[in-house]
Amino acid sequence: MARDYAADINEPVAQQIVNNVGIWVDREVKPVASEYEHADEFPEPLLKGMSEMGLFGIKIPEAYGGLDLSFECYAGVCMELARGWMSLAGIINTHVLVGYAISEYGTPEQKAKYLPKLVEPEIRCALTITEPDAGSDAQAIKTTAVRDGDDYIINGQKMWVTNGHRAGVYLAMTKTDPTASPRHKGITAFLVDAGTPGFTPGRRLEKLGYKGVETTELTFDDCRVPATQVLGGNEGSGFQHIMSALEVGRINVAARGVGVAQAAFDDSIRYAQQREAFGKPIFEHQAQQLRLAEMITKIRAARLLTLDAARKKDSGVRSDLDAGIAKLYATEIAQECVLDAMRIHGGVGYSKELPLERYYRDAPLMVIAEGTSDIQKTVIARGIVRDYPI
């Protein structure tokens, strides 16, 4: 690695773990990432390496066999994974997010049932919120869950589900009271096991980037789920539980933005010192110096914002504002840095011979995932009003 990417992390143990992940990324991921990505192939050998490092259990409590490390450490790990290949940080995202929701809000029985299985992992997790007619407005979902004795009957369709074909448990947002006002009080989250009758993973959706990890539709058709599978055991709390878990997801996506931007910068600073134009390396031309200086400044700011949001989450207080700021800034600058990197590389950056074209296709996903940039601005604005009352 060109520099110590973990230097901004406060915890010595977390620094060491992030450094180890970075070494693994340089050795095992970067040489093969483009091959997997161009083939749109699920990278089983790389997931084995992630599992051996304990990354799937990074936020699972020690009582259930996990590492129970900080969100600061998790953010640093995701930056390193994304620096190698953004899809790896996406594969781990919903796993950690759902595991956090179970750890934080699950009943004792739900924790005992699932958390030990998430460490190795024996099973992986998926999150289902988005629907054909409900994206940014999550409270507009139409998937319903109707009580029937000791069970609920779920009907509806979900879209854009990461790990949709490979998960063992799905955290599904449903409406148990479509007439509730405000709407969020009628939303309940269920833990739905793969293979439950009436629950079917659908077609795999083709994407511009974010390859290697499947993104699918899901269908609930009179799917009977025991009432014991309501996350936390109580109706009407699902929206709050999932929004809290999405703070974890937004830290992950912000970290992905930092990682992709860092990869683009690393490639660019090397290329600028090697490629000559008009008799000297292009780095000696002021236009490229200014461009690279702006890139590294944005990346450093995004890194610090993301780690700050992770520390806020570690403190146990509400962190939607901090996560929103980090996610907004880090993902927007990722797009900017990747485009600047392509300008520095010129025509060769547009070819598939270099990973830059992969960064260019991956970057737009992050300004959409876990809430678009406009949604983040709304979250930030609401937080400002909350923190600065008249």
Backbone hydrogen bonds in HBPLUS format (Angstrom, degrees):
<---DONOR---> <-ACCEPTOR-->    atom                        ^
c    i                          cat <-CA-CA->   ^        H-A-AA   ^      H-
h    n   atom  resd res      DA  || num        DHA   H-A  angle D-A-AA Bond
n    s   type  num  typ     dist DA aas  dist angle  dist       angle   num
A0007-ALA N   A0004-ASP O   3.22 MM   3  5.52 166.0  2.24 115.2 117.0     1
A0009-ILE N   A0006-ALA O   3.01 MM   3  5.53 166.7  2.03 121.1 125.2     2
A0015-GLN N   A0011-GLU O   2.87 MM   4  6.12 156.4  1.93 154.4 161.7     3
A0016-GLN N   A0012-PRO O   3.06 MM   4  6.33 158.0  2.11 148.3 152.8     4
A0017-ILE N   A0013-VAL O   3.03 MM   4  6.33 160.0  2.07 151.0 156.4     5
A0018-VAL N   A0014-ALA O   2.90 MM   4  6.07 168.6  1.91 157.4 160.3     6
A0019-ASN N   A0015-GLN O   2.90 MM   4  6.07 158.0  1.95 148.2 154.8     7
A0020-ASN N   A0016-GLN O   2.92 MM   4  6.13 155.6  1.98 146.1 152.7     8
A0021-VAL N   A0017-ILE O   2.93 MM   4  6.23 155.8  1.99 150.2 156.8     9
A0022-GLY N   A0018-VAL O   2.90 MM   4  6.13 155.9  1.96 147.1 154.0    10
A0023-ILE N   A0019-ASN O   2.95 MM   4  6.27 152.8  2.02 149.3 156.0    11
A0024-TRP N   A0020-ASN O   3.03 MM   4  6.29 159.9  2.07 146.7 152.1    12
A0025-VAL N   A0021-VAL O   2.82 MM   4  6.09 153.8  1.89 150.7 158.6    13
A0026-ASP N   A0022-GLY O   3.00 MM   4  6.25 163.2  2.03 150.8 154.0    14
A0027-ARG N   A0023-ILE O   3.02 MM   4  6.20 152.1  2.10 145.6 153.6    15
A0028-GLU N   A0024-TRP O   2.69 MM   4  5.58 170.0  1.70 157.0 160.5    16
A0029-VAL N   A0025-VAL O   3.00 MM   4  4.71 137.7  2.18 116.0 128.7    17
A0030-LYS N   A0025-VAL O   3.01 MM   5  6.18 166.2  2.03 165.0 166.3    18
A0032-VAL N   A0029-VAL O   2.99 MM   3  5.61 143.5  2.13 118.6 128.6    19
A0033-ALA N   A0029-VAL O   2.87 MM   4  5.59 133.2  2.09 162.1 173.8    20
A0036-TYR N   A0032-VAL O   3.12 MM   4  6.43 166.1  2.14 163.6 166.4    21
A0037-GLU N   A0033-ALA O   2.84 MM   4  5.97 161.6  1.87 152.7 159.0    22
A0038-HIS N   A0034-SER O   2.83 MM   4  5.86 167.8  1.84 150.2 152.7    23
A0039-ALA N   A0035-GLU O   3.22 MM   4  6.27 149.1  2.32 139.7 147.7    24
A0040-ASP N   A0036-TYR O   2.92 MM   4  5.90 110.1  2.42 134.4 152.0    25
A0041-GLU N   A0036-TYR O   3.02 MM   5  5.18 166.7  2.04 148.7 151.7    26
A0040-ASP N   A0037-GLU O   3.03 MM   3  4.85 146.2  2.14  95.9 106.4    27
A0044-GLU N   A0042-PHE O   3.07 MM   2  5.97 132.5  2.31 107.7  94.3    28
A0046-LEU N   A0043-PRO O   3.05 MM   3  5.46 122.9  2.39 110.0 123.9    29
A0047-LEU N   A0043-PRO O   3.08 MM   4  6.42 154.5  2.14 155.0 163.0    30
A0048-LYS N   A0044-GLU O   2.98 MM   4  6.26 147.4  2.09 151.1 160.3    31
A0049-GLY N   A0045-PRO O   3.19 MM   4  6.53 150.1  2.29 139.6 146.5    32
A0050-MET N   A0046-LEU O   3.00 MM   4  6.34 154.6  2.06 147.6 154.4    33
A0051-SER N   A0047-LEU O   2.85 MM   4  6.05 155.3  1.91 147.0 153.8    34
A0052-GLU N   A0048-LYS O   2.92 MM   4  6.17 156.1  1.97 147.8 154.2    35
A0053-MET N   A0049-GLY O   3.16 MM   4  6.40 138.1  2.34 140.3 150.5    36
A0055-LEU N   A0050-MET O   3.09 MM   5  5.59 157.4  2.15 162.2 155.4    37
A0054-GLY N   A0051-SER O   2.87 MM   3  5.01 154.6  1.93 105.8 114.1    38
A0057-GLY N   A0054-GLY O   3.17 MM   3  5.55 142.2  2.32 107.4 117.7    39
A0058-ILE N   A0055-LEU O   3.29 MM   3  4.95 162.1  2.32 104.9 104.3    40
A0060-ILE N   A0057-GLY O   3.21 MM   3  5.03 155.9  2.27 100.0 107.3    41
A0067-LEU N   A0057-GLY O   2.88 MM  10  5.86 162.9  1.91 141.1 146.8    42
A0069-LEU N   A0058-ILE O   2.76 MM  11  5.66 163.6  1.79 167.4 170.3    43
A0068-ASP N   A0060-ILE O   3.01 MM   8  5.10 119.8  2.39 137.9 143.5    44
A0064-TYR N   A0061-PRO O   3.00 MM   3  5.65 156.9  2.05 117.1 123.9    45
A0066-GLY N   A0061-PRO O   3.15 MM   5  5.18 155.1  2.22 134.2 126.6    46
A0065-GLY N   A0062-GLU O   2.91 MM   3  4.87 167.0  1.93 110.7 113.0    47
A0074-TYR N   A0070-SER O   3.05 MM   4  6.38 158.0  2.10 140.7 147.1    48
A0075-ALA N   A0071-PHE O   2.79 MM   4  5.98 158.8  1.83 149.3 153.9    49
A0076-GLY N   A0072-GLU O   3.12 MM   4  6.36 162.0  2.15 146.2 150.6    50
A0077-VAL N   A0073-CYS O   2.91 MM   4  6.19 156.8  1.96 153.1 159.9    51
A0078-CYS N   A0074-TYR O   2.94 MM   4  6.21 160.0  1.98 151.8 156.8    52
A0079-MET N   A0075-ALA O   2.96 MM   4  6.26 150.0  2.05 148.8 157.3    53
A0080-GLU N   A0076-GLY O   3.14 MM   4  6.42 157.8  2.19 146.5 151.5    54
A0081-LEU N   A0077-VAL O   2.91 MM   4  6.23 162.0  1.94 154.4 159.7    55
A0082-ALA N   A0078-CYS O   2.95 MM   4  6.01 165.4  1.97 147.3 151.3    56
A0083-ARG N   A0079-MET O   2.92 MM   4  6.07 139.0  2.10 139.5 151.1    57
A0084-GLY N   A0080-GLU O   3.29 MM   4  6.62 137.6  2.48 140.8 150.1    58
A0084-GLY N   A0081-LEU O   3.08 MM   3  5.33 134.1  2.30  99.6 111.7    59
A0085-TRP N   A0081-LEU O   2.80 MM   4  6.09 173.2  1.81 157.1 158.8    60
A0088-LEU N   A0085-TRP O   3.06 MM   3  5.92 148.0  2.17 126.1 132.4    61
A0089-ALA N   A0086-MET O   3.13 MM   3  5.59 125.0  2.45 109.8 121.7    62
A0090-GLY N   A0086-MET O   3.25 MM   4  6.60 139.0  2.43 141.7 153.3    63
A0091-ILE N   A0087-SER O   2.87 MM   4  6.17 150.1  1.96 151.7 158.9    64
A0092-ILE N   A0088-LEU O   3.30 MM   4  6.56 153.7  2.38 143.5 149.0    65
A0093-ASN N   A0090-GLY O   3.15 MM   3  4.96 134.0  2.38  92.3 105.2    66
A0096-VAL N   A0092-ILE O   3.01 MM   4  6.19 167.5  2.02 158.2 160.1    67
A0097-LEU N   A0093-ASN O   2.86 MM   4  6.02 165.6  1.88 157.9 162.9    68
A0098-VAL N   A0094-THR O   2.92 MM   4  5.85 169.5  1.93 142.4 145.3    69
A0099-GLY N   A0095-HIS O   2.98 MM   4  6.03 156.8  2.03 142.0 149.6    70
A0100-TYR N   A0096-VAL O   2.82 MM   4  5.98 151.7  1.90 147.2 154.5    71
A0101-ALA N   A0097-LEU O   3.06 MM   4  6.38 155.3  2.12 143.7 150.1    72
A0102-ILE N   A0098-VAL O   2.95 MM   4  6.26 158.6  1.99 154.1 159.1    73
A0103-SER N   A0099-GLY O   2.89 MM   4  6.08 163.2  1.92 148.4 153.7    74
A0104-GLU N   A0100-TYR O   2.81 MM   4  5.90 157.7  1.86 154.4 160.2    75
A0105-TYR N   A0101-ALA O   2.85 MM   4  5.67 159.0  1.89 144.5 150.7    76
A0106-GLY N   A0102-ILE O   2.83 MM   4  4.39 143.3  1.96 119.4 127.4    77
A0110-GLN N   A0107-THR O   3.05 MM   3  5.08 114.9  2.49  97.7 113.4    78
A0111-LYS N   A0107-THR O   2.94 MM   4  6.23 162.9  1.97 161.6 166.1    79
A0112-ALA N   A0108-PRO O   3.01 MM   4  6.19 162.1  2.04 146.2 151.0    80
A0113-LYS N   A0109-GLU O   2.94 MM   4  6.06 146.0  2.06 142.1 151.6    81
A0114-TYR N   A0110-GLN O   3.04 MM   4  6.11 163.6  2.06 152.8 155.5    82
A0115-LEU N   A0111-LYS O   2.99 MM   4  5.36 140.0  2.16 133.7 145.8    83
A0117-LYS N   A0114-TYR O   2.87 MM   3  5.37 127.7  2.15 115.3 129.8    84
A0118-LEU N   A0115-LEU O   3.08 MM   3  5.23 150.3  2.17 105.7 114.6    85
A0122-GLU N   A0117-LYS O   2.67 MM   5  4.87 141.9  1.81 141.3 154.1    86
A0123-ILE N   A0117-LYS O   3.12 MM   6  5.82 157.5  2.17 140.2 141.7    87
A0168-GLY N   A0124-ARG O   2.67 MM  44  5.33 168.2  1.68 142.7 144.2    88
A0169-VAL N   A0124-ARG O   3.30 MM  45  6.69 150.3  2.39 157.0 162.2    89
A0126-ALA N   A0169-VAL O   3.07 MM  43  6.52 139.7  2.24 149.9 158.2    90
A0171-LEU N   A0126-ALA O   2.86 MM  45  6.31 162.0  1.89 160.0 161.8    91
A0128-THR N   A0171-LEU O   2.89 MM  43  6.04 167.6  1.90 158.7 155.1    92
A0173-MET N   A0128-THR O   3.07 MM  45  6.33 163.7  2.09 175.9 174.9    93
A0159-MET N   A0130-THR O   2.79 MM  29  5.39 161.7  1.82 135.2 136.9    94
A0131-GLU N   A0134-ALA O   2.80 MM   3  4.84 168.4  1.82 144.6 148.6    95
A0134-ALA N   A0131-GLU O   3.17 MM   3  4.84 168.3  2.18 103.4 107.0    96
A0140-ALA N   A0137-ASP O   2.99 MM   3  5.66 163.6  2.02 120.3 125.3    97
A0141-ILE N   A0138-ALA O   3.31 MM   3  5.91 153.2  2.39 121.6 120.7    98
A0175-LYS N   A0143-THR O   2.76 MM  32  6.08 148.1  1.86 146.3 157.2    99
A0144-THR N   A0155-ASN O   2.92 MM  11  5.51 147.0  2.03 161.2 162.6   100
A0155-ASN N   A0144-THR O   2.99 MM  11  5.51 153.2  2.06 149.6 157.4   101
A0145-ALA N   A0175-LYS O   2.95 MM  30  5.93 151.8  2.04 141.4 139.4   102
A0146-VAL N   A0153-ILE O   2.99 MM   7  5.17 160.7  2.02 135.1 137.5   103
A0153-ILE N   A0146-VAL O   2.83 MM   7  5.17 157.0  1.88 140.1 146.0   104
A0148-ASP N   A0151-ASP O   2.75 MM   3  5.18 170.6  1.76 146.6 144.2   105
A0151-ASP N   A0148-ASP O   3.11 MM   3  5.18 161.3  2.15 118.1 121.4   106
A0227-ALA N   A0150-ASP O   2.86 MM  77  5.68 164.2  1.88 150.1 144.7   107
A0152-TYR N   A0225-VAL O   2.76 MM  73  5.27 147.2  1.86 146.7 157.5   108
A0225-VAL N   A0152-TYR O   2.85 MM  73  5.27 165.7  1.87 156.6 161.3   109
A0154-ILE N   A0223-CYS O   2.80 MM  69  4.98 167.0  1.82 140.9 144.2   110
A0223-CYS N   A0154-ILE O   3.00 MM  69  4.98 157.1  2.05 153.8 146.9   111
A0156-GLY N   A0220-PHE O   2.94 MM  64  5.07 154.7  2.01 139.4 135.9   112
A0220-PHE N   A0156-GLY O   2.77 MM  64  5.07 172.1  1.78 162.0 160.0   113
A0158-LYS N   A0218-LEU O   2.84 MM  60  4.95 164.6  1.86 142.5 146.8   114
A0218-LEU N   A0158-LYS O   2.96 MM  60  4.95 152.7  2.03 133.2 133.2   115
A0161-VAL N   A0216-THR O   2.99 MM  55  5.04 170.6  1.99 141.9 144.7   116
A0164-GLY N   A0161-VAL O   3.29 MM   3  5.14 135.4  2.50 128.3 121.5   117
A0216-THR N   A0161-VAL O   3.04 MM  55  5.04 158.6  2.09 123.7 127.6   118
A0163-ASN N   A0214-GLU O   3.09 MM  51  5.60 143.3  2.23 161.1 161.4   119
A0166-ARG N   A0163-ASN O   3.14 MM   3  5.28 138.6  2.31 104.0 115.8   120
A0167-ALA N   A0163-ASN O   3.06 MM   4  5.66 130.4  2.31 163.5 161.1   121
A0194-ALA N   A0168-GLY O   2.96 MM  26  5.00 168.4  1.98 130.0 129.0   122
A0170-TYR N   A0192-VAL O   2.85 MM  22  5.10 157.1  1.90 141.2 148.9   123
A0192-VAL N   A0170-TYR O   2.85 MM  22  5.10 170.4  1.86 153.3 153.9   124
A0172-ALA N   A0190-PHE O   2.83 MM  18  5.18 162.1  1.86 154.6 158.0   125
A0190-PHE N   A0172-ALA O   2.90 MM  18  5.18 158.9  1.95 144.7 150.8   126
A0174-THR N   A0188-THR O   2.94 MM  14  5.41 155.5  2.00 150.9 159.0   127
A0188-THR N   A0174-THR O   2.94 MM  14  5.41 153.3  2.02 136.6 145.4   128
A0176-THR N   A0186-GLY O   2.82 MM  10  5.54 148.8  1.92 155.7 165.2   129
A0177-ASP N   A0186-GLY O   3.17 MM   9  4.31 151.9  2.25 129.4 126.3   130
A0180-ALA N   A0177-ASP O   3.16 MM   3  5.56 170.9  2.17 119.7 121.8   131
A0185-LYS N   A0182-PRO O   3.14 MM   3  5.99 156.0  2.21 123.2 128.9   132
A0186-GLY N   A0183-ARG O   2.97 MM   3  5.68 164.3  2.00 121.8 127.0   133
A0187-ILE N   A0184-HIS O   3.23 MM   3  5.37 163.1  2.26 112.7 112.8   134
A0238-GLY N   A0187-ILE O   3.00 MM  51  5.32 133.1  2.22 135.8 133.4   135
A0231-LEU N   A0189-ALA O   2.86 MM  42  5.62 159.9  1.90 143.2 149.6   136
A0191-LEU N   A0229-GLN O   2.85 MM  38  5.21 157.9  1.89 148.2 155.6   137
A0196-THR N   A0193-ASP O   3.23 MM   3  5.84 149.0  2.34 138.2 137.0   138
A0199-PHE N   A0196-THR O   3.00 MM   3  5.59 148.2  2.11 147.3 148.0   139
A0221-ASP N   A0198-GLY O   2.77 MM  23  4.83 166.9  1.78 148.0 152.6   140
A0200-THR N   A0219-THR O   2.93 MM  19  5.21 166.1  1.95 153.1 157.8   141
A0219-THR N   A0200-THR O   2.91 MM  19  5.21 152.9  1.98 142.6 151.6   142
A0202-GLY N   A0217-GLU O   2.68 MM  15  4.72 168.2  1.70 132.0 133.0   143
A0217-GLU N   A0203-ARG O   3.18 MM  14  5.80 143.2  2.33 149.6 160.5   144
A0205-LEU N   A0215-THR O   2.69 MM  10  5.60 171.2  1.70 167.8 171.1   145
A0229-GLN N   A0226-PRO O   2.92 MM   3  5.62 164.2  1.94 121.3 125.3   146
A0230-VAL N   A0227-ALA O   3.21 MM   3  5.73 168.2  2.22 117.5 118.4   147
A0233-GLY N   A0230-VAL O   2.83 MM   3  4.96 152.0  1.91 119.4 128.0   148
A0241-HIS N   A0237-SER O   3.10 MM   4  6.31 163.8  2.13 156.3 161.4   149
A0242-ILE N   A0238-GLY O   2.94 MM   4  6.05 165.5  1.96 152.3 155.8   150
A0243-MET N   A0239-PHE O   2.88 MM   4  6.00 159.9  1.92 151.2 157.4   151
A0244-SER N   A0240-GLN O   3.03 MM   4  6.13 154.2  2.10 144.5 150.8   152
A0245-ALA N   A0241-HIS O   3.08 MM   4  6.34 153.9  2.15 140.9 148.3   153
A0246-LEU N   A0242-ILE O   2.81 MM   4  6.07 140.8  1.97 143.7 155.2   154
A0247-GLU N   A0244-SER O   3.17 MM   3  5.42 144.3  2.30 101.0 110.9   155
A0248-VAL N   A0245-ALA O   2.94 MM   3  5.35 130.4  2.19 106.4 118.6   156
A0249-GLY N   A0245-ALA O   3.23 MM   4  6.70 149.6  2.33 137.9 146.6   157
A0250-ARG N   A0246-LEU O   2.77 MM   4  5.99 150.6  1.85 148.7 155.7   158
A0251-ILE N   A0247-GLU O   3.11 MM   4  6.33 147.9  2.22 139.2 147.0   159
A0252-ASN N   A0248-VAL O   3.02 MM   4  6.33 154.7  2.09 145.9 153.2   160
A0253-VAL N   A0249-GLY O   2.91 MM   4  6.23 159.3  1.95 149.6 154.4   161
A0254-ALA N   A0250-ARG O   2.90 MM   4  6.00 157.6  1.95 142.7 149.3   162
A0255-ALA N   A0251-ILE O   2.94 MM   4  6.11 157.6  1.99 145.6 151.9   163
A0256-ARG N   A0252-ASN O   2.88 MM   4  6.23 146.0  1.99 144.8 155.2   164
A0257-GLY N   A0253-VAL O   2.95 MM   4  6.27 153.5  2.03 146.1 152.7   165
A0258-VAL N   A0254-ALA O   3.02 MM   4  6.43 154.8  2.09 149.4 155.9   166
A0259-GLY N   A0255-ALA O   2.91 MM   4  6.17 162.0  1.94 150.4 155.2   167
A0260-VAL N   A0256-ARG O   2.91 MM   4  6.15 166.9  1.92 160.1 161.8   168
A0261-ALA N   A0257-GLY O   2.99 MM   4  6.07 165.6  2.01 149.4 154.1   169
A0262-GLN N   A0258-VAL O   2.82 MM   4  5.98 154.4  1.89 148.7 156.5   170
A0263-ALA N   A0259-GLY O   2.95 MM   4  6.19 155.9  2.01 146.0 152.3   171
A0264-ALA N   A0260-VAL O   2.99 MM   4  6.27 157.9  2.03 150.0 155.7   172
A0265-PHE N   A0261-ALA O   2.93 MM   4  6.21 154.8  1.99 147.6 154.6   173
A0266-ASP N   A0262-GLN O   2.81 MM   4  6.03 168.0  1.82 156.4 159.6   174
A0267-ASP N   A0263-ALA O   3.07 MM   4  6.24 166.2  2.09 149.8 152.9   175
A0268-SER N   A0264-ALA O   3.03 MM   4  6.13 149.9  2.13 138.2 147.2   176
A0268-SER N   A0265-PHE O   2.97 MM   3  4.92 111.0  2.46  92.9 110.3   177
A0269-ILE N   A0265-PHE O   2.82 MM   4  6.03 164.4  1.84 169.0 169.5   178
A0270-ARG N   A0266-ASP O   3.33 MM   4  6.41 158.0  2.38 143.3 148.8   179
A0271-TYR N   A0267-ASP O   3.02 MM   4  6.16 163.6  2.05 144.9 150.2   180
A0272-ALA N   A0268-SER O   2.82 MM   4  5.89 161.4  1.86 151.8 157.0   181
A0273-GLN N   A0270-ARG O   3.20 MM   3  5.44 138.0  2.38 101.1 112.1   182
A0274-GLN N   A0271-TYR O   3.02 MM   3  5.11 144.0  2.16 101.8 112.8   183
A0275-ARG N   A0271-TYR O   2.84 MM   4  5.80 171.7  1.85 168.4 168.0   184
A0283-PHE N   A0272-ALA O   2.86 MM  11  4.77 136.6  2.05 146.8 134.1   185
A0282-ILE N   A0275-ARG O   2.83 MM   7  6.06 155.4  1.89 165.9 164.3   186
A0277-ALA N   A0280-LYS O   2.88 MM   3  5.61 164.0  1.90 151.5 147.9   187
A0280-LYS N   A0277-ALA O   3.37 MM   3  5.61 160.4  2.41 107.3 112.5   188
A0284-GLU N   A0281-PRO O   2.92 MM   3  5.71 155.4  1.98 122.4 128.8   189
A0285-HIS N   A0282-ILE O   3.06 MM   3  5.35 162.0  2.10 109.0 114.6   190
A0288-GLN N   A0285-HIS O   3.05 MM   3  5.73 128.6  2.33 117.1 127.9   191
A0289-GLN N   A0285-HIS O   3.17 MM   4  6.50 156.1  2.23 149.2 156.4   192
A0290-LEU N   A0286-GLN O   2.91 MM   4  6.12 164.7  1.94 160.1 161.7   193
A0291-ARG N   A0287-ALA O   3.15 MM   4  6.32 154.4  2.22 136.7 144.0   194
A0292-LEU N   A0288-GLN O   2.94 MM   4  6.08 169.1  1.95 152.7 155.0   195
A0293-ALA N   A0289-GLN O   2.90 MM   4  6.04 154.2  1.97 147.1 154.9   196
A0294-GLU N   A0290-LEU O   2.99 MM   4  6.18 156.5  2.05 147.2 152.6   197
A0295-MET N   A0291-ARG O   3.02 MM   4  6.29 155.0  2.08 146.2 153.5   198
A0296-ILE N   A0292-LEU O   3.05 MM   4  6.27 171.6  2.06 156.0 155.9   199
A0297-THR N   A0293-ALA O   3.16 MM   4  6.24 151.5  2.24 141.5 149.4   200
A0298-LYS N   A0294-GLU O   3.04 MM   4  6.23 163.3  2.07 150.9 154.8   201
A0299-ILE N   A0295-MET O   2.94 MM   4  6.19 160.2  1.98 153.3 159.5   202
A0300-ARG N   A0296-ILE O   2.95 MM   4  6.06 159.0  1.99 142.7 148.1   203
A0301-ALA N   A0297-THR O   3.04 MM   4  6.24 162.7  2.07 148.6 153.4   204
A0302-ALA N   A0298-LYS O   2.89 MM   4  6.09 159.5  1.93 149.8 155.8   205
A0303-ARG N   A0299-ILE O   2.85 MM   4  6.04 156.9  1.91 149.7 156.0   206
A0304-LEU N   A0300-ARG O   3.03 MM   4  6.25 164.9  2.05 151.6 154.8   207
A0305-LEU N   A0301-ALA O   2.95 MM   4  6.13 159.5  1.99 150.2 156.2   208
A0306-THR N   A0302-ALA O   2.96 MM   4  6.08 156.4  2.02 145.9 152.2   209
A0307-LEU N   A0303-ARG O   2.97 MM   4  6.22 163.8  2.00 152.2 156.5   210
A0308-ASP N   A0304-LEU O   2.89 MM   4  5.95 150.5  1.98 143.0 151.7   211
A0309-ALA N   A0305-LEU O   2.98 MM   4  6.21 154.1  2.05 144.1 150.3   212
A0310-ALA N   A0306-THR O   2.99 MM   4  6.26 154.6  2.06 146.0 153.2   213
A0311-ARG N   A0307-LEU O   2.93 MM   4  6.18 155.4  1.99 146.2 152.4   214
A0312-LYS N   A0308-ASP O   2.99 MM   4  6.24 150.8  2.07 144.2 152.5   215
A0313-LYS N   A0309-ALA O   3.00 MM   4  6.31 155.0  2.06 147.1 153.3   216
A0314-ASP N   A0310-ALA O   2.90 MM   4  6.20 150.0  1.99 144.9 153.9   217
A0315-SER N   A0311-ARG O   3.01 MM   4  6.29 135.5  2.21 140.9 152.0   218
A0315-SER N   A0312-LYS O   3.10 MM   3  5.15 129.8  2.37  94.7 107.9   219
A0316-GLY N   A0313-LYS O   3.14 MM   3  5.51 158.4  2.19 109.0 115.7   220
A0323-ALA N   A0319-SER O   2.87 MM   4  5.96 166.6  1.89 155.2 159.6   221
A0324-GLY N   A0320-ASP O   2.86 MM   4  5.82 149.9  1.95 138.2 147.2   222
A0325-ILE N   A0321-LEU O   2.93 MM   4  6.18 158.6  1.98 151.5 156.5   223
A0326-ALA N   A0322-ASP O   3.03 MM   4  6.23 168.9  2.04 150.2 153.2   224
A0327-LYS N   A0323-ALA O   2.86 MM   4  5.94 163.4  1.89 147.5 152.9   225
A0328-LEU N   A0324-GLY O   2.92 MM   4  5.95 165.5  1.94 148.1 152.6   226
A0329-TYR N   A0325-ILE O   3.01 MM   4  6.14 175.9  2.01 154.9 155.9   227
A0330-ALA N   A0326-ALA O   2.89 MM   4  5.78 162.9  1.92 150.5 155.7   228
A0331-THR N   A0327-LYS O   3.21 MM   4  5.95 159.9  2.25 139.6 145.1   229
A0332-GLU N   A0328-LEU O   3.18 MM   4  6.20 156.7  2.24 144.8 151.5   230
A0333-ILE N   A0329-TYR O   2.96 MM   4  6.10 165.0  1.98 155.5 159.6   231
A0334-ALA N   A0330-ALA O   3.09 MM   4  6.11 135.9  2.30 130.4 141.8   232
A0335-GLN N   A0331-THR O   3.34 MM   4  6.64 155.3  2.41 142.1 145.7   233
A0336-GLU N   A0332-GLU O   3.19 MM   4  6.54 160.3  2.23 144.4 149.9   234
A0337-CYS N   A0333-ILE O   2.77 MM   4  5.90 164.2  1.80 152.1 155.8   235
A0338-VAL N   A0334-ALA O   2.97 MM   4  6.08 159.2  2.02 148.7 154.2   236
A0339-LEU N   A0335-GLN O   3.09 MM   4  6.27 160.7  2.13 148.5 153.4   237
A0340-ASP N   A0336-GLU O   2.94 MM   4  6.18 157.0  1.99 147.6 154.6   238
A0341-ALA N   A0337-CYS O   2.82 MM   4  6.00 151.0  1.90 144.7 153.1   239
A0342-MET N   A0338-VAL O   3.00 MM   4  6.28 148.2  2.10 142.8 151.0   240
A0343-ARG N   A0339-LEU O   3.03 MM   4  6.38 148.8  2.13 144.3 152.8   241
A0344-ILE N   A0340-ASP O   2.95 MM   4  6.28 152.3  2.03 147.8 155.3   242
A0345-HIS N   A0341-ALA O   2.99 MM   4  6.24 154.3  2.05 146.8 153.4   243
A0346-GLY N   A0342-MET O   2.91 MM   4  5.99 135.3  2.11 141.0 152.6   244
A0349-GLY N   A0346-GLY O   3.07 MM   3  5.66 140.6  2.23 115.2 125.3   245
A0350-TYR N   A0347-GLY O   3.02 MM   3  5.41 153.9  2.08 111.0 119.0   246
A0351-SER N   A0348-VAL O   3.22 MM   3  5.38 160.6  2.25 105.3 111.2   247
A0358-ARG N   A0355-PRO O   2.91 MM   3  5.21 128.8  2.18 105.2 119.5   248
A0359-TYR N   A0355-PRO O   3.10 MM   4  6.57 154.1  2.17 153.0 160.5   249
A0360-TYR N   A0356-LEU O   2.96 MM   4  6.22 156.7  2.01 150.4 157.2   250
A0361-ARG N   A0357-GLU O   3.11 MM   4  6.35 141.4  2.26 136.3 144.9   251
A0361-ARG N   A0358-ARG O   3.16 MM   3  5.18 124.0  2.50  95.3 108.9   252
A0362-ASP N   A0358-ARG O   2.87 MM   4  6.06 145.6  1.99 149.4 159.9   253
A0363-ALA N   A0359-TYR O   2.92 MM   4  5.94 154.9  1.98 155.0 159.0   254
A0365-LEU N   A0362-ASP O   3.17 MM   3  5.80 134.7  2.39 116.4 127.1   255
A0366-MET N   A0363-ALA O   3.12 MM   3  5.72 134.6  2.34 114.7 124.5   256
A0367-VAL N   A0364-PRO O   3.22 MM   3  5.55 139.8  2.40 105.5 115.5   257
A0368-ILE N   A0365-LEU O   3.07 MM   3  5.37 152.2  2.15 106.6 115.3   258
A0369-ALA N   A0365-LEU O   2.83 MM   4  5.97 167.6  1.84 163.7 167.6   259
A0373-SER N   A0367-VAL O   3.14 MM   6  5.70 121.7  2.50 165.1 161.2   260
A0375-ILE N   A0372-THR O   3.07 MM   3  5.12 116.7  2.49  95.6 110.8   261
A0376-GLN N   A0372-THR O   2.94 MM   4  6.34 155.0  2.00 151.2 158.6   262
A0377-LYS N   A0373-SER O   2.98 MM   4  6.28 152.6  2.06 146.9 153.9   263
A0378-THR N   A0374-ASP O   3.07 MM   4  6.38 147.8  2.17 141.8 150.3   264
A0379-VAL N   A0375-ILE O   2.89 MM   4  6.24 159.6  1.93 153.8 159.1   265
A0380-ILE N   A0376-GLN O   2.80 MM   4  6.04 161.0  1.84 152.3 157.8   266
A0381-ALA N   A0377-LYS O   2.86 MM   4  6.03 159.8  1.90 144.8 150.4   267
A0382-ARG N   A0378-THR O   2.99 MM   4  6.23 160.5  2.03 151.1 155.7   268
A0383-GLY N   A0379-VAL O   2.98 MM   4  6.21 150.9  2.07 144.6 153.1   269
A0384-ILE N   A0380-ILE O   2.88 MM   4  6.17 146.7  1.99 150.1 159.6   270
A0385-VAL N   A0381-ALA O   3.16 MM   4  6.47 161.5  2.19 149.5 152.9   271
A0386-ARG N   A0382-ARG O   3.02 MM   4  6.24 152.6  2.10 142.5 150.5   272
A0387-ASP N   A0383-GLY O   2.88 MM   4  6.05 153.8  1.95 147.1 153.7   273
A0388-TYR N   A0384-ILE O   2.84 MM   4  5.88 133.1  2.06 146.5 158.6   274
